[in-house]
Amino acid sequence: MDNKTVWETLENIKDLPTLPSVYLKVNKLLQDNKASIENVAHIIEVDPAMSSRILHLVNSAFYGLRAKSNSIAHAVMILGFNAVKNAVVSVAVLDTLSFKDKFQNFNITEFWRHSVSVAVLSKQLAEKSRLVPPDDAFMSGLLHDIGKTIMIKYFKEDFSKVWQRMQETKCSFSDAEADVAAIDHVQIGAYLTRKWQLPEHIIQAVAGHHYYISSSKSTGLIECIMLADALANSGYQIDPDLYVLEDHIEKVIRPLITNTESWLPQARTEIETAYEFFLEGK
C-alpha cells in the first residue's frame, strides 16, 4: 500500500474511534472564559458512566487527595478545568482503544503499560522543570503511540512488515516504519488527535516525539514526551548528551536527566498507582 492509498484509507474509515460527546461539549464550553464549575460538572454528569469513572479516578491513589470527592463539581473545583477535561480523554481512550486480540505478538496490555509509564514520566518532568502544565504532559504521554492501535486494526499489512523488520534487525519500531511502511504511527496519531479536536500543542507532541527538531519557540512539551519515552524504553537510564535541546529547556531538563534519583522513585510509585487505575481489568 503506497502513501497516497494509506491516507485515502484513513480518510475513509467509518468506524475510526471517537471521543465521547461529553468531551467535545466540555471542550467547547471551556473556550468561554466565563465557563463555571457548575456548567462543566453538569455536562459530565449527564453521562453517568463517565461521571462514575471520573470520580473513581479522582478518588484513586493516583491523585492522592486527602479528602474524598463525592461530586463532579467538587472534583472540578479541586483539580481545575484542564485536569478534568484531560481525565475525560484519558478514561475514554483506554476504554475505547483496548482490545483483547493479539497481532504479531503485540500485547495491548504491555502497550498501555508503556503509555501510562510515559504519561507519568512526562508529567513528572513537566512538574519538576515547570516548563508546561503537568496535565498536558500526562495527556500527551498517554497518547504518544496511539497511532499503533490504529495500525494494528486498519493497516495490518504495514504493521506486519514493521514487526517483521524489528525481529530481523532488532531495530526500533519507528526505524522499522521508516524502512518498510507507507505511513507511521506518529502521522496516524496526529491525524487521530486532530480528528478528536484535541489542543494543537498536544497534537504536535504526538506528531513530533520521534522527529524532534530543536526550536527557540519550543515550550518543552515535546521534549518532556521524547525524554520520558526514552527513559521508559531504557530502564530509566539515558545519556543526556544524545539530545541537543534549546538553552532554555536544557538548563532545567538536563539536571533532571542526569540526577534521576532526585525524582524517579516518586515517579515509579506514581506509575504503579496509575497502572492500578488505568489498567484495571485490562
C-alpha positions, -999 to 999 in steps of 0.1 A, spaced: 0 0 0 15 33 -10 14 65 10 -15 81 -10 -36 49 -7 -29 48 31 -41 83 36 -72 77 14 -79 46 35 -75 66 67 -99 93 55 -125 66 46 -125 46 78 -161 48 90 -156 34 125 -125 53 135 -125 56 173 -142 88 185 -142 106 219 -175 108 237 -197 138 231 -191 149 267 -155 158 259 -165 178 229 -191 197 249 -167 204 278 -140 214 254 -164 238 236 -176 252 269 -141 259 281 -135 281 251 -157 306 270 -138 324 298 -170 327 317 -175 289 320 -184 279 355 -176 248 376 -214 240 377 -216 242 339 -187 218 334 -200 194 361 -235 194 346 -222 183 312 -202 154 327 -230 143 350 -253 138 320 -231 108 312 -235 85 343 -208 60 332 -183 88 326 -192 105 359 -186 73 378 -152 67 361 -141 103 367 -150 102 404 -132 68 406 -101 83 391 -102 115 412 -105 94 444 -79 68 434 -44 67 448 -32 82 415 -43 117 426 -38 111 463 -63 136 475 -67 140 513 -104 142 512 -127 121 490 -146 139 463 -183 129 461 -194 151 432 -181 161 398 -184 198 408 -161 191 438 -136 173 415 -136 202 391 -131 227 419 -101 207 433 -84 197 401 -92 225 378 -109 226 343 -79 213 324 -72 183 346 -108 172 345 -110 176 307 -78 156 303 -92 130 327 -122 126 304 -100 119 275 -77 95 294 -107 74 306 -123 74 272 -92 65 252 -83 35 274 -119 23 273 -123 27 236 -89 15 223 -83 -15 245 -88 -48 227 -81 -84 237 -69 -99 204 -32 -101 198 -15 -94 165 21 -104 156 28 -110 194 18 -73 201 4 -72 236 -21 -44 241 -18 -45 279 20 -40 276 14 -13 251 -8 6 276 17 -1 304 43 17 284 19 45 275 10 50 311 46 50 322 55 76 296 25 97 307 36 97 343 73 103 335 62 132 312 41 147 339 69 144 364 94 161 340 69 189 333 62 193 371 99 194 381 110 216 352 79 239 353 81 241 315 45 231 307 13 221 326 18 186 340 -17 176 329 -9 184 293 23 164 296 4 134 310 -22 135 282 5 138 255 25 110 270 -6 87 273 -14 93 236 22 94 221 19 60 205 -19 59 199 -13 56 162 -1 20 167 -36 9 178 -50 22 145 -22 5 125 -30 -29 141 -67 -26 134 -68 -10 99 -33 -14 84 -24 -49 94 -1 -54 63 20 -24 72 21 -33 108 31 -69 100 60 -56 78 72 -33 106 70 -61 132 89 -85 110 116 -59 103 120 -53 140 125 -90 147 150 -94 118 171 -63 125 165 -57 163 158 -20 154 132 2 170 95 4 158 100 39 143 132 28 124 113 -2 110 85 20 100 109 43 81 123 13 63 91 -6 52 58 12 60 39 36 38 28 56 69 40 57 105 23 57 139 31 93 147 14 105 115 -17 84 123 -16 96 159 -15 132 148 -44 126 124 -65 109 151 -59 135 178 -67 163 153 -99 144 144 -107 144 181 -102 182 183 -75 180 209 -54 211 215 -28 218 189 1 216 213 -9 180 222 -13 171 185 22 185 179 37 165 208 22 133 194 35 141 160 69 152 170 82 129 197 102 108 172 110 137 148 124 162 172 136 195 157 151 220 182 134 254 181 137 285 201 99 286 202 96 252 218 77 251 251 93 219 263 62 197 259 77 176 230 110 174 249 92 160 280 75 133 260 106 124 240 127 121 271 100 102 290 97 78 262 134 72 261 135 67 299 107 42 298 124 23 269 158 21 285 152 11 321 152 47 333 188 55 322 196 77 292 226 97 281 217 134 282 245 141 256 225 123 230 199 152 230 205 187 217 180 210 233 173 247 233 192 265 261 160 275 280 149 238 281 184 223 285 191 242 317 160 228 335 157 194 319 194 183 319 197 183 357 166 160 359 180 136 334 215 134 350 201 132 385 171 109 382 174 97 418 160 130 429 126 124 414 124 89 398 115 69 430 84 91 433 76 87 396 79 49 398 55 48 427 31 70 408 34 47 378 23 18 399 -7 36 412 -15 47 376 -14 11 365 -39 1 392 -64 26 379 -59 29 342 -52 -8 335 -78 -22 359 -95 -52 341 -73 -49 310 
